[in-house]
């Protein structure tokens, strides 16, 4: 259940990202679209097929969701490497 909530909430947060003056970069937009599709399909796969989800998959999906919400859905900030 944790994986389903994490995947769907992360995908919805990415879809609801407000630019607020940030410029549009095609590469980052493409990566964001791929990430949204991947998260949505992963959550849908668990809902429809009911596979066994391991503890580590649940932790990974929770961390991805946490990072997405921490950056407020900004994929460019997710990809940024700072010292």
Secondary structure, 3 states (H helix, E strand, C coil): CHHHHHHHHHHHHHHCCCCCCCCCCHHHHHHHHHHHHHHHHHHHHHHHHCCCCCHHHHHHHHHHHHHHHHCCCCHHHHHCCCC
